[in-house]
Amino acid sequence: MAPCISIGNQGFESIREENSFYIDKSDFIREWWESADVMTLITRPRRFGKTLNMSMVNCFFSNQYAGRSDLFEGLSVWKEEKYRKLQGTYPVIFLSFADVKQTNYEDAVRKIKNIIEETYMQHAYLNEAENISETEKRQLRSVSETMGDVTAQDSLKNLAGILYRYYGKKAIILLDEYDTPMQEAYIHGYWDEFTAFIRSLFNSSFKTNPYMERGIMTGITRVSKESIFSDLNNLNVVTTTSEEYATCFGFTETEVFDALAEYQLTDQKEMVKKWYDGFTFGTHKDIYNPWSITNFLDKKQFRPYWASTSSNGLVNKLIRTASADIKTRMEELLQEREIVVTFDEQIVFNQLDKSKNAIWSLLLAGGYLKAEEVEYRGMLLEPWYHLRITNLETYSMFSNMFKGWFDDSMSNYNEFIEALLKGNLKEMNIYMNDIALTTFSSFDTGNHPSKRSQPERFYHGFVLGLLVELRDSYDVRSNRESGYGRYDIMLVPHDQKNNAIVMEFKVHEADEEETLEDTVQAALKQIREKNYDAGLTAAGIPKEKIRHYGFAFEGKKVLIGK
């Protein structure tokens, strides 16, 4: 009988004790230990086994688990006597910032102090130790959520020092989800003061700490060195494009197919691959999302399990308010094409609104996109990333996101699409003006957009909505060459019994056109003069099956003509 699947259980000890479903990732222990790196930062998308692996490392090294060979018997790491002797021999400080999601600086720092206090309580036995001085015991008692910032910033180093004097061995320090509070600080506007606090905490804990044997931090993003790691020159950073630990997080295809066989689901291989495969770490392809795989094994239904574990709010906001160029790239991705872009994998959160390519770093680190190849160009070996949407699950996430942009006017949006396909110009104008009125400002960056850039942001958001709404019946193309120029949107029917549609969008220029109607006519004239129908007629669609629409924008007002 196949083992029980314990959904959401990230505790290695309980999974092993209860003989729950588990795929052996204990080689991570050996690979990390033999690297001899003093401080390691590993980034992986959410729900990719980071917390479970950190729990495993804690159970393996911590002297609180001395003699717990039962947790590791039968696993890869237990085959070597060297590691059997190593188990349970180090003091370990293990903490997580996963719950630091406060909306202001004061509460975020208080929450971190609370977590540190709880970490100290795990070592409360030190208060009774005879080889610990009274001064050190006062230090232990001084740690609370009301302690000063300097006390908090030195607290992990001080705890490591006390553990060293008690056990005679340096401590291993494990920090899980280190970047959760960074993202919250960016979203809620307290980035600068928070990073100043966290920089000092990390410097004391991981750089100037003579009592740390080794350390690991995990997170989703590689926050820039300038932001919080400027003092950590001993840090080995392992991202999704690194070769190290490539198969230690996530499931390999062999592991997934073996699990499908164990749960009598071998006949679902092809669909499982479409939905949950696609992640690439280093040069290792066909890495599967463990959260979605375990949920599928349990529920035996194809659902966007991973995509549903987060609101994806930051990604949503950044794409919605992004420039026309970024949205055009997203259109290419939605059409299952590859884009090639260059960016810095280090994320400077407070630059996300300013650096147009920073969003690709966030989408890659978060698992929304995969790097099929990284090529290094020029004398300076600048990295260029070949990106695609990761799999069907992440495609569905983007699809729901883009549909959600029009939630406030969803009924009108659907009615507009129906009117567009039927050719009802009057209804198209009514519904499009309602849509523009209710959603136009949501595409605004808030940075005083020009009268041209704001309609462009809305227009490209509108195109992304069309791409997901009409995917099954139309090939939605935008900004491609045809005839003697580039059209804005072309709808090419899968069934040639339906009409093809060409749309041109123009912003009203008061010095060139007197009225919106003049702007509409200018758009229609451009479609004719540039012969945008050329690609359609070449594909065998007769002229009488091609409809032209000109869209004129003036602020939130829209006029459509044909």
Buried (B, 14 or more C-beta within 10 A) or exposed (E): EEEEBBBEBBBBBEBBEBEBBBBBBBBBBBBBBEBEBBBBBBBBBBBBBBBBBBBBBBBBBBBBBEEBEEBBEEBBBBEEEEBEEBBBBBBBBBBBBBEBBBEBBEBBBBBBBBBBBEBBEBBEEBEEBEEBEEEBBEBBEBBEBEBEEEBBBBBBBBBBBBBBBBBEBBBBBBBBBBBBBBBBBBBBEBBEEBBEBBBBBBBBBBBEBEBBBBBBBBBBBBBBBEBBBEBBEEBBBBBBBBEBBBBBBBBBBEBBBEBBEBBEBEEBBEEBBBBBBBBBBBEEBBBBBBBBBBBBBBEEEBBBBBBBBEEBEBBBBBBBBBBBEBBBBBBBBBBEEEBEBEBBBBBBBBBBBEBBBBBBBBBBBBBBBBBBEBEEEEEEEEBBBBBBBBBBBBBBBBBBBBBBBBEBBBEBBBBBBEBBBEEBBEBBBBBBBBBBBBBBEBBBBEEEBEEEBBBBBBBBBBBBBBBBBBBEEBBBBBBEEBBEEEBBBBBBBEEEEBBBBBBBBBBBEEEEBEEBBBBBBBBBEBBEEBBBBBBBBEEEBEEEBBBBBBBBBBEBEBBBBE
